[in-house]
Amino acid sequence: MSEEYAPIILFAGLVAVIWLVGTYNSFIKRRNIIEEQWSGIDVALRRRYNLIPNLIRAVKGYGKHESETLQRTTEQRTASEGDVAQRAATESEISRSLNSLLAVAEQYPDLKASQNFLNLQNSLNEIEREVQEARQRYNAAVRKFNTLVESFPSNIMARIFNFRTYNYFTLELATQRELPEVDF
């Protein structure tokens, strides 16, 4: 009797092993995609970070307080190479400082008209667009991974191999403009 069921049991065992290996490999693939996408965000943020000293020099004489605040904030950035949430908080603080710096430029027409400053501002806009696109790709990869971690039956594999959900990366960008409040 048991010899009759041996091929069926062997086939079921083989299917289970194939599913386990495939699911595990899917977790690894998605985790590697997340790391790749995070690298894209990091590259864009480093480009922005490298642009900041030029912006500070361009605005130095006009907005000393804002320049000093941004300089201090960017110095803190090197200490924030930690997790996604910590990095997002630091980068958002840098964005707020950059936004203040750009607001100073609005108050000085000759600075605003300076070709050097305009080039720097255009570079910042381009970099922030790249950051936004990289953030969207990263968050899409995180969503797919988190869905795999939380969905049945792959959540069983996630628990066995200690796969945990990732945090989404949210970032306030310096070139984002807040809508003015309108009160009637």
Phi, psi and omega in degrees: 000315182291333178291333177294322184270352182304313179297323180293316179295318178298316178297315179297319177296319179296317177298318180297316179295317179298318178297316180300312180296316180297317180293315178301314179297327177295318176300314181297315180300312181292323177296318178294324176296318178299315179297321177296316180293324178296322177299321177297319177296315182300317179298314181295320179293324177293322176298317178296316180301319180290337179280335186302315180302324178294319177297318180298315179299321182293327185259352189315309183289338186270317185227074185302315182298313181295322179297317180295319179298314180294320178300315180296318181295317181291330175294327179289337185301322183297335178278351187256038179277024184278220185286175185298315183296317179295317180295319179298319180296315180294316181294326177292324176296319177297319179299317179297320178294318177298319178299319177296319180297318178293327177294325176299318181299326179297333183277348183237099184301323180291327174290316181299329181272349181298129181298321179299314180293320178298319177297318178296318180294320176296320177297318178298317178300318180295315180296318181293328174295318177297319178299316181298316179294317179295322178296319179295318178295318178299311182295327176294319178294321178296318180300315180296317179295313181298323177297319178296319180294324187264348183273147176273137007263000182294339178295334176295315177296321180300317179294317182299315184260012173060041173277129181243156178292153176261158174273147174286154180256113177248143185210131173273122182265150183294331183271358175287135178253132177280144177286137179291147177282135178243125181235119180264000000 
